[in-house]
Amino acid sequence: MAEFNTSIKDQGAVSVINLKGYLDAHTAPILENNFVDLIDKNRYQIVVDFKELAYISSAGLGVFMAYIEKIRESNGDIKLSGMNDKVYNIFDLLGFPLLYEIFKSETEAVKKFTEIK
Amino acid sequence: MKTKELKVKSKTENLSVIRDFISTSAAEARVTPDVVENIILAVDEACTNIIKHAYKSFPDGELIIKTKSTQSRFIISITDYGNSFEPDSIPEPDLQKYYRQKRVGGLGMYLMKTLMDDVKYVSIPGKHNEVLLSKNIKVAQSNAG
């Protein structure tokens, strides 16, 4: 069984989702539920931190595509942080860096939201 | 030439079993670690497509994954007995359109083609479908010169 879990913490208006383990077609629904919960609570400023993510397939990447439009329509954004080279390369192959802001650290990503205000 | 085989049911929870199998057999074939990672992802994408599209997420279908290595290539064959295209019910032009749409639309398909050197589909309606993924490899030499 692929090990994957997430944890969510709020830093003011920003919610940070920390990913851990293997994100594939089997585990992607866990992350989908996180986005659904945050949207339900009208929390649209979201940072997803990849520091502890070991693996991602297109099913995982698809989750980001599924919710970004709704979140941006609500004046929010999904910002990404802490990717290792392997995970970044997959994002890069699919052109994701043009669609999402990617930061080295979670702190920088959170800060970007507060700077805009 | 070494060959290995894994048979699993069409459940997404088996994707991790499939990745472990590919990791082990590619490492045994002395494929370099960074290339192993790419092969694992390509096979994951192929199997995810089979589970979702050929078996439409029906969990009791069968996936047979075979690996074969030669001096210069690492080849993976994935066979399934899910939906293939029935010439009687689906006219030829629609079949081609369906393939085209999958290739253009799917992130997974794009990754497979980008990460591997060759991707081939063979579909025998009513029998089986087979995906063949192939990667040119440079195996680590044990002796210099």
Boltz contact constraints between the chains, C-beta under 6 A:
constraints:
  - contact:
      token1: [A, 1]
      token2: [B, 13]
      max_distance: 6.0
  - contact:
      token1: [A, 2]
      token2: [B, 16]
      max_distance: 6.0
  - contact:
      token1: [A, 24]
      token2: [B, 15]
      max_distance: 6.0
  - contact:
      token1: [A, 25]
      token2: [B, 12]
      max_distance: 6.0
  - contact:
      token1: [A, 25]
      token2: [B, 48]
      max_distance: 6.0
  - contact:
      token1: [A, 26]
      token2: [B, 12]
      max_distance: 6.0
  - contact:
      token1: [A, 26]
      token2: [B, 13]
      max_distance: 6.0
  - contact:
      token1: [A, 26]
      token2: [B, 15]
      max_distance: 6.0
  - contact:
      token1: [A, 57]
      token2: [B, 44]
      max_distance: 6.0
  - contact:
      token1: [A, 58]
      token2: [B, 45]
      max_distance: 6.0
  - contact:
      token1: [A, 58]
      token2: [B, 107]
      max_distance: 6.0
  - contact:
      token1: [A, 58]
      token2: [B, 108]
      max_distance: 6.0
  - contact:
      token1: [A, 58]
      token2: [B, 111]
      max_distance: 6.0
  - contact:
      token1: [A, 59]
      token2: [B, 48]
      max_distance: 6.0
  - contact:
      token1: [A, 93]
      token2: [B, 114]
      max_distance: 6.0
  - contact:
      token1: [A, 94]
      token2: [B, 107]
      max_distance: 6.0
